[in-house]
Amino acid sequence: MLILARGTSPAISRSVHELPMQGRYDQWIANFRRVFKDSTEKAHRFQIFTANVKFIEAFNRAGHSYNLSINAFAYLTNEEFIVTHNGFRTPQERSSSKSNSFMYENITDIPPSVDWRESGDQLWKGLTKSKGVTSVSLSEQELVDCDRGDHGCQGGFVKFAFEYIRESGGLSAESRCPYEGIGTFCDDTKIAVDAGKISGYEDVPANENALMQAVRP
């Protein structure tokens, strides 16, 4: 269900109960920084938003064990949400000079277990950590806005993100280009300074042993 969310955001919750519908809509637009292409689309989305808010209120009055609240997708119908946000998009392969060999295939010194809470980091957050450099929080937003090989907030493929980072010369720091939660535009002034770079990447064969070889500390 596209508008389901446990708990409530205080600002959104107050707007739902205290403002008329147009005011709720305007506050939702401001909170989620949603931009529509023209007044016709904005009016159309207002009708969908109204129907979703009414559904939320009716559901919450029914006394279920949890409540619903408005989220960033309240301007979409269920059908639109399913089409744009459900399911994996199989990527179209790009031409590449990479060979199919796996550089770690001869690694045998693999620990029986690894606690990544101590040894690792999130993919984009700690890209520099594996090289023994101080960990830098990298910009997911740059990938959302500037990587044209993927689909921004509608999904992407790690391999293509790596290609973007390599071809563009690096990825900016999150402090310079913070995560917005929505797709915006590729702002060259924010991505001018690269905080993390990669020279290449490896496609890991689809088996557990190869995965252990690749992610060993």
C-alpha angles and dihedrals in degrees: 000000000000098000100042118121132153114235125003140266107238095225094046093042093054092048093053093055103034108036132066114253095265090051091050090051093049091049091048090052090051095046095049096033092230117177123195124202095235145347092271093059091043091054092047091051090048090061091051091045090052092052091049093049091050090051090051093050093047091049093049092049090055091073102240121171089258137029133232127227138187117272138175092285097058091110092062131082117231090254092053092048092051092050096047104034111024125083136023118280110222105226123236106238116245122219109265139176091215116122121229094239119118111227095205098049094110095050110118103163097092121154116232091238141004128203102216091188084075103026106035147040140205115295099254095024095061108026091130096047096079089062093058093255125130107278114257125196105236129206117266087177092065089058091048093050105031109029101093093181091071134048105251112221090358093069142285146197124250093221092058091047089055089050090052093050092049096045095044093049098248147327126277125239119268089235089063097041107022124196112270101184090231136065114262129161131300103263109200092194091062097046097044093103117058118212098180133029136184128200094199147324140229131238105223116218114245100260136094097241093055090048091053090049092051100047100039112130 
